[in-house]
Amino acid sequence: MSRRSGILEFAVLGLLRESPMHGYELRKRLNTSLGVFRAFSYGTLYPCLKTLVANGWLIEEQGTGPEATAPLAGRRAKIVYRLTAEGKEHFEELLSQTGPDAYEDESFAARFAFFGQTSRDVRMRVLEGRRSRLEERLEKMRASLARTRERLDDYTLELQRHGMESVEREVRWLNELIESERAGRDLKGSAPGGPAQQDTTGATGVLPRSGDEPRPDTPDDTAT
């Protein structure tokens, strides 16, 4: 399984832990609530759901009520996806993992979105690992800029400076979060520079925002 697929499965399980949803609701939450999925292909959601069902982590239920019924006459009610006990256990296992993958750009953004369901010690390890990863990146960026500064035109130089400032801003934000965790303070709101608010140049690695809105020819919602 690719890292991208693993992140999507993690996010789907996390959202369904909050409440059962049908495919359209999941698509909307992934797109609007989790910034890392702004540009993901909706066509990848349906195979992901089928895989999770096959693994026994989700079950499909026939939707009931007016919100679950397809708007067009003669079409089937939407399928609602519900997390199973095995799925909840699997998600909790994923939440406890703090390996290097959790510090990468896309993985960290998804992990952070579910920090409210994550234990404090795990949050600390992920935050500290992410900070170390960014500090390493920042050091490399500075060294590269020092080597190439004289050969760069003003616009390219400004772009590299902007990228460095973006990383520096996230490091400061992480420092504040880590200090709050150490002090035992609850997070009341993310400061500017967090995963959902970083710029879209790709300097911090967060997925660029797509300029294209979801197309109407996505898979039939009645199947999900």
Secondary structure, 3 states (H helix, E strand, C coil): CCHHHHHHHHHHHHHHHHCCEEHHHHHHHHHHCCHHHCCCCHHHHHHHHHHHHHCCCEEEEECCCHHHCCCCCCCCCCEEEEECHHHHHHHHHHHCCCCHHHHCHHHHHHHHHCHHHCCHHHHHHHHHHHHHHHHHHHHHHHHHHHHHHHHCCHHHHHHHHHHHHHHHHHHHHHHHHHHHHHCCCCCCCCCCCCCCCCCCCCCCCCCCCCCCCCCCCCCCHHHC
